[in-house]
Amino acid sequence: MRIHRWLIFFALVGIAVYWVVTRPTRVDAAAIAGLEEDVARGETVFYAAGCASCHADETAQGEAKLQLGGGQHFPSDFGTFTAPNISPSTEHGIGSWTREQFVTAVTQGVSPEGQHYYPAFPYTTYTRMELADAVALYGFMKTLPAVETPSQPHQVSFPFDIRRNLGGWKFLFMSDDWVLDGDLTPEQERGRYLVEAMGHCAECHTPRNALGGMQMASWMGGAPNPAGRGSFPNITPGKLTWSEGDIAAYLESGFTPEFDSAGGHMALVVENTAQLAPEDRAAIAAYLKAIPPVDG
């Protein structure tokens, strides 16, 4: 009888710990109350964060890139995720969201309804974003065209469809610490911010463990494509021999020093980085040349 009581006690403790660890976190409204919805700054964040790469139609060109109706599919070992409509549509998009809800979604990965988002949405990168940049992005997003297309559901099966469990995943793998720390130049610090807080390069170029967490010892060291088509290359100085100028030029034109061109999803990334200021592309290059090399 006493053993049963202890089992019940430990079960209740376990449930309590689970409930605390997996609880969704929100951004305090007071923390962003005085921040300006700077549309020009938000446009820079929009391109640096690559929003259109996933949420616009993959074949969209020109102004159609700003129609963020979602629909792209992203296969993984845990199911297939579908980019949602994040246009200003009040019915199908995020047009009715408050700035607090928007900033919480971007930096904490939590929906207005209080559910965890899947990390196919790279909030594990955006959690390092300055709140002022997230608010500025909110201001820019409101200027985009509304798209009246319903979001499609993800194709995820049990147990990965239990959203609460994602709180445990965040507890294990989500951090707002800088990966590259130490004595950096101002240019390298800017590059670190663009890559680690907005550009989410590591989301593709870093291998993952069985639970989908990044293997930090191989940061930017290359990874298999979850869709099963090829792999993402090692872009650390251990493998990438391009100069800083080569990298900056590639991020503007999509052409490599070997006269090849960016393909697949990277072509969409270059369309975004081409919109950045030249000094920002140079900063990204300086950062990539400063990270620890990974062999292989």
Rosetta blueprint (number, residue, H / E / L):
1 M L
2 R H
3 I H
4 H H
5 R H
6 W H
7 L H
8 I H
9 F H
10 F H
11 A H
12 L H
13 V H
14 G H
15 I H
16 A H
17 V H
18 Y H
19 W H
20 V H
21 V H
22 T L
23 R L
24 P L
25 T L
26 R L
27 V L
28 D L
29 A H
30 A H
31 A H
32 I H
33 A L
34 G L
35 L L
36 E L
37 E L
38 D L
39 V H
40 A H
41 R H
42 G H
43 E H
44 T H
45 V H
46 F H
47 Y H
48 A H
49 A H
50 G L
51 C H
52 A H
53 S H
54 C H
55 H H
56 A L
57 D L
58 E L
59 T L
60 A L
61 Q L
62 G H
63 E H
64 A H
65 K H
66 L H
67 Q L
68 L L
69 G L
70 G L
71 G L
72 Q L
73 H E
74 F E
75 P E
76 S E
77 D L
78 F L
79 G E
80 T E
81 F E
82 T E
83 A L
84 P L
85 N L
86 I L
87 S L
88 P L
89 S L
90 T L
91 E L
92 H L
93 G L
94 I L
95 G L
96 S L
97 W L
98 T L
99 R H
100 E H
101 Q H
102 F H
103 V H
104 T H
105 A H
106 V H
107 T H
108 Q H
109 G L
110 V E
111 S L
112 P L
113 E L
114 G L
115 Q L
116 H E
117 Y L
118 Y L
119 P L
120 A L
121 F L
122 P L
123 Y H
124 T H
125 T H
126 Y H
127 T L
128 R L
129 M L
130 E L
131 L H
132 A H
133 D H
134 A H
135 V H
136 A H
137 L H
138 Y H
139 G H
140 F H
141 M H
142 K L
143 T L
144 L L
145 P L
146 A L
147 V L
148 E L
149 T L
150 P L
151 S L
152 Q L
153 P L
154 H L
155 Q E
156 V L
157 S L
158 F L
159 P L
160 F L
161 D L
162 I L
163 R L
164 R L
165 N H
166 L H
167 G H
168 G H
169 W H
170 K H
171 F H
172 L H
173 F H
174 M L
175 S L
176 D L
177 D L
178 W L
179 V L
180 L L
181 D L
182 G L
183 D L
184 L L
185 T L
186 P H
187 E H
188 Q H
189 E H
190 R H
191 G H
192 R H
193 Y H
194 L H
195 V H
196 E H
197 A H
198 M H
199 G H
200 H L
201 C L
202 A H
203 E H
204 C H
205 H H
206 T L
207 P L
208 R E
209 N L
210 A L
211 L L
212 G L
213 G L
214 M E
215 Q L
216 M H
217 A H
218 S H
219 W L
220 M L
221 G L
222 G L
223 A E
224 P E
225 N L
226 P L
227 A L
228 G L
229 R L
230 G L
231 S E
232 F E
233 P L
234 N L
235 I L
236 T L
237 P L
238 G L
239 K L
240 L L
241 T L
242 W L
243 S L
244 E H
245 G H
246 D H
247 I H
248 A H
249 A H
250 Y H
251 L H
252 E H
253 S H
254 G L
255 F E
256 T L
257 P L
258 E L
259 F L
260 D L
261 S E
262 A L
263 G L
264 G H
265 H H
266 M H
267 A H
268 L H
269 V H
270 V H
271 E H
272 N H
273 T H
274 A L
275 Q L
276 L L
277 A L
278 P H
279 E H
280 D H
281 R H
282 A H
283 A H
284 I H
285 A H
286 A H
287 Y H
288 L H
289 K L
290 A L
291 I L
292 P L
293 P L
294 V L
295 D L
296 G L
